[in-house]
Amino acid sequence: MNHNLFIGSLHRPFNNRLITVKWACRFAKGYKGKNFKVDFFIQVIKYLHEVYKEISIINGFPKKETVDSIYYYITNTKNIQNELKKYYKPVSEDSHSIYSTLKATSYYTTLAKKFDLMDSNFLLTLDGQHFANLNRSPKDESSLTPKEINVLFKQILKNDFIPMVFGIFYYRLKNKYIIKEEELNEMDSLFLKELDNFLNLREFRLKQSSWSNYVIVRENWIKDLNILSKSYNLKPNFLKIIRNSKDETILYEKISKIMLKFEKNFKNLEKYRTFKKELSRTYKEIKKSMFFKNINYVNMYDLKDKMRLSFNDFEYMINRLANDENNRKKVFFNNIISAVDNRKRFNIKNSAVLNIRIIKDLT
């Protein structure tokens, strides 16, 4: 299997709509000029200006006001190719929209290169020529046709097979278990460590700050290509593309087994969600029945017994709560007793404690 293991250096700008790769390849096909970046930028602005005459918002692209402003500048400036060259570097606030839009447009061609559809000189590869020749109707400029989607999927597999397949399984699990915003960091971290372990390459080592971007980019490709069914399984025609290769099939099945085991993290998350709800309910119930209403702490053994949990399970869940970034500031602990209590203390964040106080609803 002649594949690249993964596409490196994919940060958030690369979650641009994949239709932009098509625009870049179509433009490159007949291009005879000497300043590809600038000429392609002008072409994109002119196209979006026309589209915005009929649509007020296009998801994933510069706003109508920005496009119209740049279009006016382009059409009313002499020697525009040379004028635009000065926007390759950061400029003043007044001209920032041109600089940022020009930079964003450059990502369209960079992504085409990463998919091996275009070389470093903006010339189409054999795969790029095939892709650019698939459909020639102007009506096709606003969307990807089924044939184009198939080609892009194949190119992503060719250059990013492992992260993409991992991402497909992960996207399915996130939707199956309906992951909330505040739970994403934890699950993304676990997922990318799994991917990191599988690749086992020094150059893949990700900084935590880039992890969320890494996931976002792949998930946008998955949604843009519409490769998953309503139940978030890979659609048969795309699975068939993978299974057409023996090596890809073996690797796909290997990743499938890993992600099947990985699902336990989501099942544990479900248990944790249930625990938080039950803990809050039981805490309030015990507080209401307490003789001294002004006592803010509840004995953790009372909670454990009412919730019918073992000592170890209860301690584990409370430790998870105490380390949970979304909830750790809502709970407090102490080891104060009003009478002799020789029972084993709970070890929470390396401290022996007996009582808990919850000051806000757990999320």
C-alpha positions as CSV (number, residue, x, y, z in Angstrom):
1,M,0.0,0.0,0.0
2,N,1.7,3.1,-1.2
3,H,0.3,5.7,1.2
4,N,1.4,8.5,3.4
5,L,0.6,7.8,7.0
6,F,-0.9,11.2,7.7
7,I,-1.1,14.8,6.5
8,G,0.9,16.9,8.8
9,S,0.5,20.5,9.9
10,L,-3.3,20.6,9.5
11,H,-4.6,23.4,11.7
12,R,-8.0,25.1,11.7
13,P,-7.8,27.0,8.4
14,F,-7.7,23.7,6.6
15,N,-11.3,23.0,7.7
16,N,-12.3,25.1,4.6
17,R,-15.0,23.6,2.5
18,L,-13.6,21.0,0.2
19,I,-15.2,22.6,-2.8
20,T,-12.3,25.0,-2.7
21,V,-9.9,22.2,-3.7
22,K,-12.0,21.8,-6.8
23,W,-11.8,25.6,-7.6
24,A,-8.0,25.5,-7.2
25,C,-7.7,22.5,-9.6
26,R,-10.1,23.9,-12.1
27,F,-8.2,27.2,-12.1
28,A,-4.8,25.5,-12.3
29,K,-5.9,23.4,-15.3
30,G,-6.0,26.3,-17.8
31,Y,-3.7,28.8,-16.0
32,K,-1.0,30.3,-18.2
33,G,0.0,33.3,-16.0
34,K,2.9,34.0,-13.7
35,N,1.3,34.9,-10.4
36,F,-1.0,32.0,-9.5
37,K,-1.8,33.1,-5.9
38,V,-3.0,36.6,-6.8
39,D,-4.8,35.6,-10.0
40,F,-6.6,32.7,-8.2
41,F,-7.5,35.1,-5.3
42,I,-9.1,37.5,-7.8
43,Q,-11.0,34.6,-9.4
44,V,-12.4,33.5,-6.1
45,I,-13.5,37.0,-5.1
46,K,-15.2,37.5,-8.4
47,Y,-17.0,34.2,-8.1
48,L,-18.1,34.7,-4.5
49,H,-19.3,38.3,-5.4
50,E,-21.6,36.8,-8.0
51,V,-22.9,34.1,-5.6
52,Y,-23.6,36.6,-2.9
53,K,-26.0,38.4,-5.3
54,E,-28.4,35.5,-4.6
55,I,-27.3,34.2,-1.2
56,S,-26.7,36.3,1.9
57,I,-24.6,33.8,3.8
58,I,-22.2,31.0,2.6
59,N,-21.0,28.8,5.4
60,G,-17.2,28.5,5.6
61,F,-16.4,31.5,3.4
62,P,-15.7,35.3,3.9
63,K,-18.8,37.4,4.7
64,K,-20.6,39.1,1.9
65,E,-19.6,42.6,3.2
66,T,-15.9,41.5,3.0
67,V,-16.2,40.0,-0.4
68,D,-18.1,43.0,-1.8
69,S,-15.5,45.4,-0.3
70,I,-12.5,43.5,-1.8
71,Y,-14.3,43.1,-5.2
72,Y,-14.8,46.9,-5.3
73,Y,-11.1,47.4,-4.5
74,I,-10.0,44.9,-7.2
75,T,-12.2,46.4,-10.0
76,N,-11.3,50.0,-9.2
77,T,-7.5,49.6,-8.7
78,K,-5.0,49.9,-11.6
79,N,-2.3,47.2,-11.9
80,I,-4.1,45.2,-9.3
81,Q,-1.8,42.2,-9.5
82,N,1.2,44.2,-8.3
83,E,-0.9,46.1,-5.7
84,L,-2.1,42.8,-4.1
85,K,1.5,41.5,-3.7
86,K,2.0,43.9,-0.7
87,Y,-0.7,42.0,1.1
88,Y,1.4,38.9,1.4
89,K,2.7,40.3,4.7
90,P,0.6,41.5,7.7
91,V,-0.8,45.0,7.0
92,S,-2.6,47.8,8.9
93,E,-6.0,47.2,10.5
94,D,-7.7,49.1,7.6
95,S,-6.4,46.6,5.1
96,H,-6.5,43.5,7.2
97,S,-9.6,42.0,5.5
98,I,-7.6,41.8,2.2
99,Y,-4.6,40.2,3.9
100,S,-6.6,37.7,5.8
101,T,-8.8,36.7,2.8
102,L,-5.8,36.4,0.6
103,K,-4.2,34.2,3.2
104,A,-7.3,32.1,3.5
105,T,-7.5,31.6,-0.2
106,S,-3.9,30.3,-0.2
107,Y,-5.1,27.5,2.0
108,Y,-7.3,26.3,-0.9
109,T,-4.3,25.6,-3.0
110,T,-2.2,24.3,-0.1
111,L,-4.9,21.7,0.6
112,A,-4.9,20.6,-3.0
113,K,-1.2,20.0,-2.7
114,K,-1.6,18.0,0.5
115,F,-4.1,15.8,-1.3
116,D,-1.5,15.3,-4.1
117,L,-3.6,17.0,-6.7
118,M,-1.2,19.8,-7.3
119,D,2.6,20.2,-7.1
120,S,4.6,22.9,-5.4
121,N,4.6,24.9,-8.7
122,F,0.8,24.9,-8.9
123,L,0.8,22.3,-11.7
124,L,-1.7,19.6,-11.6
125,T,-0.6,16.0,-10.9
126,L,-2.1,13.1,-12.9
127,D,-4.7,12.7,-10.2
128,G,-5.3,16.5,-10.2
129,Q,-5.8,16.5,-14.0
130,H,-8.3,13.6,-13.7
131,F,-10.1,15.5,-10.9
132,A,-10.2,18.8,-12.8
133,N,-11.6,17.1,-16.0
134,L,-14.5,15.3,-14.3
135,N,-17.2,17.9,-14.9
136,R,-17.0,21.1,-16.9
137,S,-20.5,22.6,-16.4
138,P,-20.5,26.1,-14.7
139,K,-23.4,24.8,-12.6
140,D,-21.1,22.4,-10.9
141,E,-18.9,25.1,-9.4
142,S,-21.1,25.5,-6.3
143,S,-21.0,21.9,-5.1
144,L,-19.1,18.6,-5.4
145,T,-20.6,15.9,-7.7
146,P,-20.6,12.3,-6.6
147,K,-17.7,11.5,-8.9
148,E,-15.6,14.4,-7.4
149,I,-16.5,13.3,-3.9
150,N,-15.2,9.8,-4.7
151,V,-11.9,11.2,-6.0
152,L,-11.4,13.4,-3.0
153,F,-12.2,10.5,-0.6
154,K,-9.6,8.4,-2.4
155,Q,-7.0,11.1,-2.3
156,I,-7.6,11.6,1.4
157,L,-7.2,7.9,2.0
158,K,-4.1,7.9,-0.1
159,N,-2.5,10.7,1.9
160,D,-4.2,10.6,5.3
161,F,-5.6,7.1,5.6
162,I,-4.9,6.4,9.3
163,P,-6.1,9.7,10.9
164,M,-9.1,9.8,8.5
165,V,-10.3,6.3,9.4
166,F,-9.7,6.8,13.1
167,G,-11.7,10.1,12.7
168,I,-14.6,8.3,11.0
169,F,-15.0,5.9,13.9
170,Y,-14.5,8.7,16.5
171,Y,-17.1,10.9,14.8
172,R,-19.6,8.1,15.0
173,L,-19.0,7.5,18.7
174,K,-19.3,11.2,19.5
175,N,-22.7,11.3,17.9
176,K,-23.8,8.0,19.3
177,Y,-23.2,9.2,22.8
178,I,-24.1,12.8,22.2
179,I,-20.9,14.4,23.6
180,K,-21.5,17.8,25.2
181,E,-19.2,20.8,24.6
182,E,-17.7,20.6,28.1
183,E,-16.8,16.9,27.6
184,L,-15.0,17.4,24.3
185,N,-11.5,18.2,25.6
186,E,-11.3,15.0,27.7
187,M,-12.6,12.7,24.8
188,D,-10.4,14.4,22.2
189,S,-7.4,14.0,24.4
190,L,-8.1,10.2,24.8
191,F,-8.8,9.8,21.1
192,L,-5.6,11.5,19.9
193,K,-3.4,9.6,22.4
194,E,-4.9,6.5,20.9
195,L,-4.0,7.7,17.4
196,D,-0.6,8.8,18.5
197,N,0.1,5.4,20.0
198,F,-1.0,3.7,16.8
199,L,1.3,5.8,14.5
200,N,4.1,5.7,17.1
201,L,6.0,8.4,15.1
202,R,8.1,11.2,16.7
203,E,7.1,13.7,14.0
204,F,3.4,13.1,14.8
205,R,3.6,14.1,18.4
206,L,0.9,16.7,18.9
207,K,0.9,19.6,21.3
208,Q,-2.3,19.7,23.3
209,S,-3.2,23.1,21.9
210,S,-3.4,21.7,18.4
211,W,-5.4,18.6,19.3
212,S,-8.9,20.2,18.9
213,N,-8.0,21.7,15.6
214,Y,-6.7,18.3,14.3
215,V,-10.1,16.7,15.1
216,I,-12.1,19.7,13.7
217,V,-10.4,19.5,10.3
218,R,-11.1,15.8,9.8
219,E,-14.7,16.1,11.0
220,N,-15.3,18.9,8.5
221,W,-14.0,16.7,5.7
222,I,-16.3,13.9,6.9
223,K,-19.3,16.2,6.9
224,D,-18.4,17.9,3.6
225,L,-18.1,14.6,1.8
226,N,-21.2,13.3,3.4
227,I,-19.7,9.8,3.7
228,L,-21.6,8.6,6.7
229,S,-25.2,7.3,7.0
230,K,-27.9,8.6,9.4
231,S,-26.6,6.0,11.9
232,Y,-23.0,7.4,11.4
233,N,-21.6,4.3,9.7
234,L,-19.5,4.6,6.6
235,K,-21.8,4.4,3.5
236,P,-21.5,1.2,1.5
237,N,-20.0,2.9,-1.6
238,F,-17.2,4.5,0.4
239,L,-16.6,1.3,2.4
240,K,-16.3,-0.5,-1.0
241,I,-13.6,2.0,-2.0
242,I,-11.5,0.9,1.0
243,R,-12.3,-2.8,0.5
244,N,-11.1,-2.7,-3.1
245,S,-7.6,-2.8,-1.6
246,K,-6.5,-5.8,0.5
247,D,-4.0,-3.7,2.4
248,E,-6.5,-1.0,3.2
249,T,-9.0,-3.5,4.3
250,I,-6.5,-5.1,6.7
251,L,-5.6,-1.7,8.2
252,Y,-9.3,-0.6,8.3
253,E,-10.2,-3.7,10.3
254,K,-7.3,-3.2,12.6
255,I,-8.4,0.3,13.4
256,S,-12.0,-0.8,13.7
257,K,-11.0,-3.3,16.5
258,I,-9.0,-0.6,18.3
259,M,-11.9,1.9,18.2
260,L,-14.3,-0.8,19.4
261,K,-12.2,-1.2,22.5
262,F,-11.9,2.6,22.7
263,E,-15.7,2.8,23.0
264,K,-15.3,1.9,26.7
265,N,-14.3,5.5,27.3
266,F,-17.7,6.6,26.1
267,K,-19.4,4.0,28.2
268,N,-17.4,5.2,31.2
269,L,-18.5,8.7,30.4
270,E,-22.1,7.6,30.4
271,K,-21.6,6.0,33.9
272,Y,-20.0,9.3,35.0
273,R,-22.9,11.3,33.8
274,T,-25.3,9.1,35.6
275,F,-23.2,9.3,38.8
276,K,-23.2,13.1,38.7
277,K,-27.0,13.2,38.5
278,E,-27.4,10.6,41.2
279,L,-24.9,12.3,43.4
280,S,-26.6,15.7,43.1
281,R,-30.0,14.2,43.8
282,T,-28.8,12.2,46.8
283,Y,-26.8,15.1,48.2
284,K,-29.8,17.3,48.2
285,E,-32.0,14.6,49.7
286,I,-29.6,14.0,52.6
287,K,-29.2,17.7,53.2
288,K,-32.9,18.2,53.4
289,S,-33.2,15.4,56.0
290,M,-30.4,16.8,58.2
291,F,-31.4,18.1,61.6
292,F,-28.9,21.0,61.5
293,K,-29.7,22.7,58.2
294,N,-26.8,25.1,58.4
295,I,-24.2,22.3,58.1
296,N,-22.9,22.4,54.6
297,Y,-21.0,19.2,54.4
298,V,-22.5,15.7,53.9
299,N,-20.8,12.5,55.1
300,M,-19.5,10.6,52.0
301,Y,-20.4,7.2,53.5
302,D,-24.0,8.3,53.7
303,L,-23.9,9.2,50.0
304,K,-22.1,6.0,49.1
305,D,-24.6,3.8,50.9
306,K,-27.7,5.6,49.5
307,M,-26.2,5.4,46.0
308,R,-25.5,1.7,46.6
309,L,-21.9,1.9,45.4
310,S,-18.8,0.1,46.6
311,F,-16.1,2.0,48.4
312,N,-13.7,1.8,45.4
313,D,-16.3,2.7,42.8
314,F,-17.5,5.7,44.8
315,E,-13.9,6.9,45.5
316,Y,-13.0,6.5,41.8
317,M,-16.0,8.6,40.7
318,I,-15.4,11.3,43.3
319,N,-11.8,11.6,42.2
320,R,-12.9,12.0,38.7
321,L,-15.3,14.7,39.8
322,A,-12.6,16.4,41.8
323,N,-10.3,16.5,38.7
324,D,-13.0,17.4,36.3
325,E,-12.3,20.9,34.9
326,N,-16.0,21.7,34.6
327,N,-16.9,20.7,38.2
328,R,-13.8,20.7,40.4
329,K,-14.5,24.2,41.7
330,K,-18.1,23.2,42.7
331,V,-17.0,20.6,45.3
332,F,-15.1,20.9,48.6
333,F,-14.0,18.2,51.0
334,N,-12.9,18.0,54.7
335,N,-12.1,15.4,57.3
336,I,-13.8,17.1,60.3
337,I,-15.8,14.8,62.6
338,S,-18.2,15.5,65.5
339,A,-17.7,12.1,67.0
340,V,-15.2,9.2,66.8
341,D,-15.3,7.7,63.4
342,N,-12.8,5.0,62.7
343,R,-14.0,4.2,59.2
344,K,-11.5,4.2,56.3
345,R,-11.1,7.7,54.8
346,F,-11.6,8.4,51.1
347,N,-8.4,9.2,49.3
348,I,-9.4,12.2,47.1
349,K,-6.6,13.9,45.2
350,N,-4.1,12.4,47.7
351,S,-5.9,13.7,50.7
352,A,-7.9,11.7,53.3
353,V,-11.4,13.0,53.5
354,L,-14.8,12.1,54.9
355,N,-17.2,14.8,53.9
356,I,-18.2,16.6,50.8
357,R,-19.9,20.0,50.0
358,I,-21.4,20.7,46.6
359,I,-22.1,24.4,46.0
360,K,-23.5,24.4,42.4
361,D,-25.3,21.9,40.2
362,L,-22.9,19.5,38.5
363,T,-22.6,19.6,34.7
